[in-house]
């Protein structure tokens, strides 16, 4: 017994060191996953004061957090709006006098579109083959062929997905095609990127008699990927057309890809259903 | 003796400020950060009580962690380094020099540089492995260790030279 005590006393600094290291590791595992503990982080008064005095690096982190919260809120509201729009369609679409009596309480109807907020982690504008990487992947429910929008307008379509990331083909990629129309008209055209300027794209194959003026809004029309009537951009001028029967208009994209940071990924509840149905016809 | 403790406290605070406010915001080649707070352990007198060394190292690491929002990471690494400090010292310095001797570029440049290289590399290696906590991306981790280690060592030697020069001019 005395030997044991002697041993402990002789090596007590080792014991202290091991205890401290163990405590460090406890902290490491307990708090690093996310800042659950306010006590030992920069929210603490002393370091908060120091950071305030030295600069506002920490406020940047707060900004980021606020931004994310706003984005999530935005996604929620967008969902709500889509739900209302669909409801409004059912009211006006049918001869509604009798139908209204049987309308289902809207809180039981699941919205067709839900929105997953994501942050852009990488953007490539280097060459022709532009792409965007976002920080949500299959774990968060992202699948290929989902549409991506920003708070200003259409961004692109998800092409590849890993566990935590997804690659988006943006409007400013030559592979990108989307059916589009002018807001006041019913004629559909095909949106593509001209490959010159990342602020500009063009809508081809609009009929010759199409009326347009500068600043007209260009919105999505029939698409499996995007909801109808999303803003793409505004008409900037008349472009060159390959065919005399059709005209091409240039448009200025609503999304500013230079400063793109936060995006929403559109999850369409009926995407698979529609796709399967349409593929039967194509066979 | 009292002045020595005061000087150590001053160095402790100075290194924390330097690390948190300046160096931790540097990202060399986008992957590595110079870590100089281990300099505190190098400048403690060689014969200093081990409790004192270990506990002050732990406090140092914990303070850095609180500022950098990485609870436990730096504390674990620097405490482990403090544990091995005595055996490292035995490699580079004469045992009879131990008592109040503070190594530096002014009195024992060659052993001090060797001591610095070993200590800092152990520290940086421990830290980056604790940080990544996996052997998955070994090459990346090793690269970070090398860049961080080399830049930290150069900085520490430069700082030590600077302090030594100022002291010299004060004396003359």
Interface residues (C-beta under 8 A of the other chain):
Chain A: X12 X13 X14 X16 X17 X20 X21 X23 X24 X25 X26 X27 X28 X29 X30 X31 X32 X35 X37 X40 X41 X42 X44 X47 X50 X54 X57
Chain B: X20 X21 X25 X50 X51 X54 X55 X58 X61 X62 X65 X66 X67 X69 X70 X71 X72 X73 X75 X76 X79 X80 X82 X83 X130
